[in-house]
Amino acid sequence: MGTMMMTRRSFVAALAVVMMTFCWTGETRATAAEGGEAQKFIEAMAQRAIDTLTDQEVSRPDRIKAFREILKDNFAVEAIGRYVLSRYWNRATPEEKAEYLSLFEDLIVATYVDRFAEYAGEQLNIVGTEALDERDNMVHSLIEQAGSSQPVRVDWRVRDSGNGSQRIYDVMVNGVSMALTQRSEFGSVIAANGRTVAGLLEVLREKTKTLKE
């Protein structure tokens, strides 16, 4: 069985930034009414993560539960998962699709849940919002890290799904799309494991088994 390499630029790596402190700087540059709402959405997510995930006294099961809730409430996990699987989504059986979406969510949780206890006061500085179209806004931010003079640029693609509901559909780190990067990585995993969704599922089961330990 092949192995799956999860790089720092993978989509799940981008989710680690929700543990950063929110510290708003600059002015909104939105050209659509929804732009301000997109910024508020990112602000609220960051604050919620700080409030619920960084307390070192929180038990691991409770942190897993809280992280999963934040993930579901703020990210379009199913849509991202389908995009990441690319053409293999249509080749998967209904059973494989269901297990894949469950494991994709588990992968995100398993990769980062334990890192929230290591929060060291990094800052997420929102510097502006750009309207992409009638539904999508890009919220621009910088991650200020202790001991580093070079901030990390993180851009959040937020979509208005109607009825006041917003979800993150992609995150770009220093100009690189995390969803597109993860799509490429999963494609490589599938190619190395029989070119089947079943091969990817086997790798994902191994990667996420720590959640059940």
N, C-alpha and C positions, 0 to 999 in steps of 0.2 A: 504494500500500500504506500502511496506517495505521502509526502508531508505537506502541510499548508504553512506557508510563510506569511506571517502577519507583520507587515512593515509599519513604521511610525506614520506613514502616509496613508494607511488603510482607513476606510470609513470609520471603523470602530475606534481608531485612535483619535479621531476628531471629537468623539463624544467626551473625551477626557476634559475638554475645555469647559464643560458645564460646571466643573468643580471650582472654577476660578471666581474670585470675588468680582462683583459688578461695581464699576466705578465709572459713571458716565462723564465723558469729556467731549467738547466740540458741539456743533449744532447739526440737527437733522437736515439732510439735503434731499428729502423726498420730493418727488414731483407728482405723487398721487396721494389721495387722502389716506389710503391704507398704510402708507409708509410709516407714519407715527405709530400706528397700531403694531406693525411688525417689530419696531424697536422696543415697544413696551413688552411685547411677547418674549423677546430674547432677554430683556431685563428681568422679567418675572421668573423665567426658567432658571436663570443664573442664581437669583436670590433663593429660590426654592431649593436648589441643589445645595447651596451653602447651609441653609437652615436645617435640612434633613439628612444630609449625607456625610458631613465632615466631622460630626461629633464622634470622637474616639470611644465614647462610652456606648455607642449604639452597637447592638449585637450584629453579627454577620447576617443572620436570617432577616432581621429587620432592615438592614442596609440593602440587601438584595431586593426585598419587597419594595422599598422606597425608590430605589433606582429604576426598577422595572416600571413602576407607575409613572415616574418622570419621563421615561423613554416613550411609553405609550401615549402620554398626554401631549408630548411636544414634537415627536418625530413621526413622519409618515412611514412607519417601519415596513408595512406590507408593500407599499408602492416602491420603496427603496429596495426591498428584498427582491421584488419581481424584476426591477431594472438591473440589479446586480447579477441576477441569474441569466439575463440576456435571452438568447434564442433557446436556451435549454429549458426555460419556463414552459414553453409550449410542448416540449418533448416529455415533460414529467407527467406521471400519473397523478390523479387527484390525491392519492395517499402521499406520494412523494412531495407534492406541493405543500400540503398541510404540515408534514414533518419538517420540511425545509424552512418554512416561515417561522415555526416554533424554534428550530435550532438557530436560525439567524438571529433572532432576538436573544436567545440564550448565549450566543457567542459574544454579543456586545456586553451583556451582563457579566459573563465569566471573565472577560478580558479586563474589565475595568472596575468592578465593584470593590475590590480590595484596595484600590489606589486612593479612594476618597478619604480613607483614614490618614493618608499621608499629606493632606492639604497643608501648604506652607505659606498661605497668604498671597498667592499670585493674583494679579488683577486683570479683569476683562474690561477694557476701555472701549466703549462704543463711540465711533467717530463720525458716523453718518449713515444714511439710508438712501438707496437708489431704487427707483421704480423700474422694473424690467418690462412689465406689461400690465394688463388690467388686473391680473391676479397675483403676480409674483413681485416681491421686493427683495433686494439684497441688502442685508444689514452688515455694515463694515465695522470690524473691531480689531483691536490690537491686544495681544496677550503680553503683559509685562511680567517677566520672570525674575525672581531674586537672583542676583549675581550675574545677570546678563544685560548688556546694554542694547542688545538687538531684539526688539519685540517681534513676536510672531503674528503675522497678519491672518486673521480668520474672518471669512465672509460667509454669512448664513443666508441661504435661499429660503425665504419664507413664503408660503402660498396661502392665500385666503381661500378657504374651502367653502365659504358661505356660512350664513347663520352665526357670524362672529367667530367661527372656528379657524384657527391657523395652525399650520404644521410646517416643520422643517423638512425640505425635500433634498437638500444637499448642503454640504459644508466644504468650503474651499480654504485650504491652508497654504499660505504663500502662493496663491494662484493655482493650486492643483486641486481638482475636483476629487473629493474623497469617494463619492459614489462611483465615479468612472474608474478610479484606481482599484477599488474593491472588486469591481466588475472584471477587470483584467486579471486580478489575483485569483478569483474564483474560476475564471476560464482556464488558467494555468493548472489549478488543482484538478479540475475535471479532465483536462488533457492528460494529466499524469496518473489518473485513476480510472482508466478504461473508457474515457469519454462518455461517462454516464452520470446522471444525477445521483444514482445510487452510490457511486464512488465518492462524490462530494459529501453525501449524507454520512457516510462512514467516517470521514475525516472530521466532520463537524461534531459527531457524537463523541469522538475522542477528545476534541478540544473543549467540550462543554461538560464533561463528566464531573469536573470539580464542583459544580453547583449542587451535585447530589451527594457529595462526600460529607 
